């Protein structure tokens, strides 16, 4: 049996970036991905005529740094495009534009003084220099005193409820703080938001990484799951796949914690397994509509009206050019929910009808005849739930085995999941593995907020930015 220097379980952007860096360093690498396409939550699919698209909506922020670095290294720097985005809110039966400061001043759903308080919120948020000082607070406990109860009730509470469902009051303030800091830094000189996208979609970048890994002598196996781990003492020897056992000197596991727990449960201590299962997740159902006509001129429409089952309606072709989709319009309807929710088990056509009865309330001119094609995608572990004092209990990158590490999107904290940080983590964990392969102790770099593989407490896909 061939023994690889590193075996990586999971072909999202963390696993692929780590494999790329290790292969560049001359190491033999094998990536094992259960899905038929690479990229994790940023994976793609094809419509009937070959038009390719992400399963879950994605973009980058124009202040992300790790994505451009990798893209440039791959010789594709000309393929990252920065575009203005139009955002809005559906509230009280109408749509409001919220792309610029002028839009905010016209947002009459709030009294004038509350519009000012909402506009000043980003400045107040930037005063927080150490996220640990607010980690013990819920979003409501932190945000209401800053922006007032009216702003919280109308603007933020519906989104937090839609995003986190039964966990809405448990999520800590750090998650929201980081979101506001990131979004506040994406504005152009006129106050409008600019976002970035990769020509041809994120799946094309994942495919480019796979091609680079293979060109460097690495191997990437798609459509293969890992069914078991074989270990001896404090070392992992191999993983079982449909192709048989795959042996390695070092192992990296990048799926969600519950999947890692299932794999390690027969061979690891109950205490460590329980620490993995302590992290809660929400699923996401994403309805992708391919349409003859546009729903609106807004890219990102937050849904703040009670009674609507979506956190947002994202019309992708108000961001990326419809010509890239043969002139059709693309819209994503996103719903976060617990997998125990009965809606989770709806069949695709059943979910479509469930969604359309709400969509027509938002867009009265909409007709089902506009739909050319549709798909419904499920991600069981789409959103980790970062409860109060999350950094005190989230597992670090180590495992009970000296040659096995984990790096997942639940460890990016205090950042939220996203391809930019997945790339960062992939680079960092590859650095550590190179040190271990050389027989050196891992040299710790200075603690940086949001890198759990660096500090061992706080180390990714969809959302990915966006989902």
C-alpha positions in Angstrom: 0.0 0.0 0.0 1.4 3.4 -1.0 2.0 5.7 1.8 1.4 9.4 1.2 3.1 12.2 3.1 -0.3 13.8 3.7 -3.8 12.4 3.3 -6.5 15.1 3.3 -10.2 14.3 3.9 -12.4 17.0 2.4 -12.0 18.8 -0.9 -13.3 22.3 0.1 -11.0 25.3 -0.1 -9.2 24.5 3.1 -8.3 21.0 2.0 -7.4 22.0 -1.6 -5.3 24.9 -0.5 -3.4 22.8 2.0 -2.8 20.1 -0.7 -1.6 22.7 -3.2 0.9 24.2 -0.7 2.2 20.8 0.3 2.5 19.6 -3.2 4.4 22.7 -4.1 6.8 21.8 -1.3 7.4 18.4 -2.9 5.2 16.3 -0.7 3.1 13.4 -1.9 -0.6 14.3 -1.2 -3.9 12.6 -1.6 -7.2 14.5 -1.3 -10.4 12.5 -0.7 -13.7 14.3 -1.4 -17.1 12.6 -1.0 -18.9 15.0 -3.5 -18.5 14.6 -7.2 -17.2 18.2 -7.5 -14.6 20.0 -5.5 -15.1 23.2 -3.5 -17.3 22.1 -0.6 -20.1 24.6 0.0 -18.7 26.5 -3.0 -19.3 23.5 -5.2 -21.1 23.8 -8.5 -23.7 22.1 -10.6 -24.9 22.3 -14.3 -28.4 23.1 -15.6 -29.7 20.9 -18.4 -28.0 22.9 -21.2 -24.6 23.0 -19.4 -24.8 26.4 -17.7 -22.7 26.0 -14.6 -23.5 27.7 -11.3 -22.8 27.5 -7.6 -25.2 25.4 -5.5 -25.2 28.2 -2.9 -24.8 31.9 -3.6 -21.2 33.4 -3.1 -19.2 36.5 -3.4 -16.0 37.9 -1.9 -15.5 41.2 -0.1 -13.3 43.7 -1.9 -11.1 43.8 1.3 -10.5 40.0 1.4 -6.7 39.4 1.0 -6.2 35.6 0.9 -8.3 34.9 -2.2 -6.4 37.4 -4.4 -3.1 36.1 -3.2 -4.0 32.5 -4.2 -5.6 33.6 -7.5 -2.4 35.5 -8.4 -0.3 32.5 -7.5 -2.4 30.4 -9.9 -1.8 33.0 -12.7 -5.5 34.0 -12.8 -5.4 37.4 -11.2 -7.3 38.9 -14.2 -10.3 36.7 -13.3 -11.3 38.4 -10.1 -13.8 41.2 -10.9 -15.0 43.9 -8.5 -18.6 45.0 -9.0 -20.9 47.4 -7.2 -23.8 45.7 -5.4 -27.3 46.8 -4.9 -28.8 45.8 -1.6 -32.2 46.2 -0.1 -34.8 45.1 2.4 -38.3 43.8 2.1 -40.3 45.1 5.0 -43.9 45.9 5.7 -45.0 44.8 2.3 -42.6 46.9 0.2 -39.0 47.0 -0.9 -36.5 49.5 0.3 -33.1 50.3 -1.2 -30.2 50.3 1.2 -27.1 50.5 -0.9 -25.9 54.0 0.0 -26.1 56.5 2.8 -28.8 58.4 0.8 -30.9 55.2 0.7 -30.6 54.9 4.4 -31.9 58.5 5.0 -34.9 57.6 2.8 -35.7 54.5 4.8 -39.0 55.7 6.3 -39.7 52.4 8.0 -37.6 53.9 10.8 -38.1 57.3 12.5 -35.4 59.8 11.3 -33.4 59.7 14.6 -33.3 55.9 14.3 -32.0 56.1 10.7 -29.2 58.2 12.0 -28.5 55.7 14.8 -28.4 52.9 12.2 -26.0 54.9 10.0 -23.7 55.5 13.0 -23.7 51.8 14.0 -20.6 50.9 11.9 -18.6 53.7 13.6 -19.6 52.4 17.0 -18.8 48.8 16.1 -15.3 49.8 15.0 -14.6 51.0 18.5 -14.5 47.3 19.6 -10.8 46.4 19.3 -10.9 43.1 21.3 -13.7 40.7 20.4 -13.2 38.9 23.7 -14.8 41.8 25.5 -18.2 41.1 24.0 -18.0 37.3 23.6 -20.1 36.8 26.7 -23.0 38.8 25.3 -25.8 37.7 22.9 -26.3 39.8 19.8 -29.4 41.4 21.3 -27.6 42.2 24.6 -24.8 43.9 22.8 -26.7 45.6 19.9 -29.8 47.0 21.5 -27.9 49.5 23.7 -26.0 50.7 20.6 -28.7 51.1 18.1 -31.9 51.2 20.1 -34.8 48.8 20.4 -36.7 50.1 17.4 -33.7 49.6 15.0 -33.0 46.2 16.5 -36.6 45.1 16.1 -37.1 46.3 12.5 -33.7 45.8 11.0 -31.7 43.2 12.8 -34.0 40.9 14.8 -35.8 39.5 11.7 -32.5 38.7 10.0 -31.0 37.1 13.1 -34.2 35.0 13.7 -34.2 33.9 10.0 -30.5 33.1 10.1 -30.3 31.2 13.4 -33.8 30.0 14.1 -34.1 28.4 17.5 -30.5 29.6 18.4 -31.2 33.3 17.7 -30.9 34.4 21.3 -27.9 32.2 22.0 -25.5 33.4 19.3 -22.8 35.6 20.7 -22.2 39.2 19.7 -18.8 38.5 18.1 -20.5 36.9 15.1 -22.5 40.0 14.3 -19.6 42.4 15.2 -17.3 40.8 12.6 -20.0 40.9 10.0 -20.5 44.6 10.5 -16.8 45.3 10.5 -16.3 43.5 7.3 -19.2 45.0 5.5 -18.3 48.5 6.7 -14.9 48.1 5.0 -16.3 47.3 1.5 -17.6 50.8 0.6 -16.5 52.9 -2.3 -15.9 56.6 -2.1 -19.6 57.3 -2.6 -20.6 55.0 0.2 -21.8 52.2 -2.0 -20.8 48.6 -1.5 -18.4 46.8 -3.8 -18.1 43.0 -3.8 -15.9 40.7 -5.8 -16.6 37.6 -7.9 -14.5 35.1 -9.8 -15.2 34.9 -13.6 -17.0 31.6 -14.3 -17.8 31.0 -10.6 -16.1 29.7 -7.6 -16.2 26.1 -8.9 -13.9 27.2 -11.7 -11.3 28.3 -9.0 -11.8 25.0 -7.2 -11.2 23.2 -10.5 -8.0 25.2 -11.1 -6.7 24.3 -7.7 -7.4 20.6 -8.4 -5.6 20.9 -11.7 -2.6 22.6 -10.0 -2.4 19.9 -7.4 -2.4 17.2 -10.0 0.2 19.0 -12.1 2.5 19.0 -9.0 2.1 15.3 -8.6 -0.7 15.2 -6.0 -3.9 13.2 -6.3 -7.5 14.3 -5.9 -10.2 11.7 -5.6 -13.8 12.9 -6.1 -17.0 11.0 -5.3 -15.3 9.0 -2.6 -16.2 9.0 1.0 -14.1 7.9 4.0 -15.9 5.2 5.9 -13.4 4.4 8.8 -10.1 5.3 10.3 -7.4 2.7 11.3 -5.1 3.7 14.1 -2.4 2.2 16.2 -1.5 3.7 19.5 -1.4 7.5 19.1 -1.0 7.4 15.3 -3.5 7.2 12.5 -2.3 4.6 9.9 -4.9 4.9 7.2 -8.4 5.7 6.1 -10.9 3.4 4.4 -12.5 4.4 1.1 -14.2 2.6 -1.8 -10.8 2.3 -3.3 -9.5 0.5 -0.2 -7.1 1.7 2.5 -5.1 4.9 2.0 -2.1 5.3 4.2 -0.3 8.4 5.2 2.3 9.9 7.5 0.1 12.9 8.3 -3.7 13.3 8.1 -5.9 16.4 7.8 -9.7 16.3 8.3 -11.7 19.2 7.1 -15.4 18.2 7.2 -17.9 19.5 9.8 -17.4 18.4 13.4 -20.2 15.8 13.5 -18.8 14.0 10.5 -15.3 14.0 12.0 -16.9 12.7 15.3 -18.6 9.8 13.5 -15.3 8.8 11.9 -13.2 9.0 15.1 -15.8 7.7 17.6 -14.6 4.0 17.5 -11.0 5.0 18.2 -11.0 8.2 20.2 -11.9 9.1 23.8 -15.5 9.9 24.6 -14.5 13.2 26.1 -12.9 14.4 22.8 -15.8 13.2 20.7 -18.2 15.0 23.0 -16.2 18.2 22.5 -16.8 17.9 18.8 -20.5 17.2 19.2 -20.8 20.3 21.5 -20.8 22.5 18.4 -24.3 23.0 17.0 -25.1 23.6 13.3 -28.0 24.7 11.2 -28.8 23.4 7.8 -29.5 25.4 4.7 -32.0 24.8 1.9 -31.2 26.8 -1.2 -33.7 27.0 -4.0 -32.0 28.1 -7.3 -34.3 29.6 -9.9 -33.4 30.0 -13.5 -35.8 32.6 -14.8 -36.9 34.2 -18.1 -37.3 37.6 -16.4 -35.7 39.5 -13.5 -37.5 39.7 -10.2 -36.1 43.2 -9.3 -33.0 45.4 -9.8 -31.6 44.4 -6.4 -28.8 41.9 -5.9 -29.2 41.1 -2.2 -32.7 41.5 -0.7 -32.9 40.9 3.0 -36.3 39.7 4.0 -37.4 41.4 7.2 -41.1 40.9 7.0 -42.4 38.3 9.5 -44.0 35.3 8.0 -41.6 34.9 5.1 -39.5 31.7 5.3 -36.4 33.1 3.7 -33.5 35.1 5.1 -32.9 36.6 1.7 -33.6 36.6 -2.0 -30.3 36.9 -3.9 -30.7 37.7 -7.6 -27.3 36.7 -8.8 -27.6 38.2 -12.3 -28.0 41.6 -10.7 -24.4 41.1 -9.7 -22.8 38.9 -12.4 -23.8 39.5 -16.1 -26.8 37.5 -17.4 -24.8 36.8 -20.6 -22.8 34.3 -18.6 -26.0 32.3 -18.1 -27.2 32.5 -21.7 -29.3 35.5 -21.0 -31.4 33.9 -18.2 -31.8 35.3 -14.8 -30.6 33.5 -11.7 -32.1 33.9 -8.2 -31.3 32.1 -4.9 -33.8 31.8 -2.1 -32.1 30.9 1.1 -33.6 29.3 4.2 -31.7 28.3 7.4 -33.3 25.7 9.5 -32.8 22.8 11.9 -32.7 19.5 10.0 -35.5 18.3 12.3 -37.8 20.9 10.7 -40.4 19.1 8.5 -39.6 21.4 5.7 -36.1 19.9 5.5 -37.6 16.6 4.1 -39.7 18.3 1.3 -39.1 17.0 -2.1 -37.8 19.5 -4.7 -41.2 20.2 -6.4 -42.9 20.4 -3.0 -40.4 22.9 -1.8 -40.7 24.9 -5.0 -44.5 25.3 -4.4 -43.9 26.2 -0.8 -41.5 28.9 -1.8 -43.5 30.4 -4.7 -46.5 31.2 -2.6 -44.3 33.5 -0.6 -42.3 34.8 -3.6 -45.4 36.0 -5.3 -46.3 38.1 -2.3 -43.0 39.9 -2.6 -43.2 40.2 -6.4 -46.9 40.4 -7.4 -46.0 40.4 -11.2 -44.2 37.1 -10.8 -45.6 34.1 -12.7 -44.5 30.5 -12.5 -44.2 30.5 -16.3 -41.0 32.6 -15.8 -39.2 29.5 -14.4 -37.0 27.8 -16.9 -35.4 25.4 -14.4 -35.0 25.0 -10.7 -32.8 23.1 -8.2 -33.0 22.6 -4.5 -29.8 22.0 -2.6 -29.3 20.9 1.0 -26.3 21.6 3.3 -26.8 19.8 6.6 -23.9 21.6 8.3 -24.2 25.0 6.6 -23.9 27.3 9.6 -22.0 26.7 12.9 -23.7 28.2 15.9 -21.3 30.3 17.9 -22.9 30.6 21.3 -21.7 32.8 24.2 -18.0 32.2 25.1 -17.5 30.1 22.0 -13.7 30.3 22.2 -13.7 28.5 25.5 -15.2 25.3 24.1 -14.6 25.2 20.4 -12.0 22.4 19.7 -8.6 23.3 18.4 -6.7 21.8 15.5 -5.2 19.0 17.5 -6.6 15.5 17.9 -5.8 12.6 20.3 -3.5 11.3 17.5 -0.1 12.9 17.0 -0.2 12.8 13.2 -3.8 14.0 12.6 -5.2 17.5 12.6 -8.5 19.1 11.9 -9.3 22.4 10.3 -13.0 23.2 9.7 -15.2 26.2 9.1 -16.4 26.1 12.7 -12.9 27.0 13.8 -12.4 30.2 11.7 -13.9 32.2 14.6 -14.1 35.1 15.2 -14.7 35.3 11.4 -17.6 33.5 9.9 -17.2 30.8 7.4 -16.0 31.8 3.9 -13.6 30.9 1.2 -11.2 33.7 1.9 -10.6 32.3 5.4 -10.6 28.7 4.2 -7.7 29.6 2.0 -5.9 31.2 5.0 -6.4 28.2 7.1 -5.3 25.8 4.4 -2.0 27.7 4.1 -1.4 27.7 7.8 -2.2 24.1 8.4 0.1 23.1 5.5 2.9 25.1 7.2 2.4 23.1 10.4 2.4 19.8 8.6 5.6 20.6 6.7 7.2 21.2 10.1 5.9 17.9 11.5 7.1 16.0 8.4 10.5 17.5 8.8 10.5 16.3 12.4 10.4 19.7 13.9 8.1 21.0 16.6 5.4 23.3 15.2 6.6 26.8 15.6 3.7 28.9 16.8 3.2 32.3 15.0 1.9 35.2 17.1 -1.8 34.8 18.0 -4.0 36.3 15.4 -7.7 36.8 15.9 -9.5 34.2 13.8 -7.0 31.5 13.2 -7.5 28.5 15.2 -4.8 26.4 13.6 -2.5 29.2 14.8 -3.5 29.5 18.4 -5.0 26.0 18.9 -8.2 27.4 20.2 -9.8 29.6 17.6 -8.7 27.7 13.2 -13.0 26.2 6.1 -16.8 27.1 2.5 -20.8 28.9 2.1 -20.7 30.8 2.7 -18.3 30.1 2.0 -19.0 33.7 2.0 -22.6 34.5 1.4 -24.5 31.4 2.3 
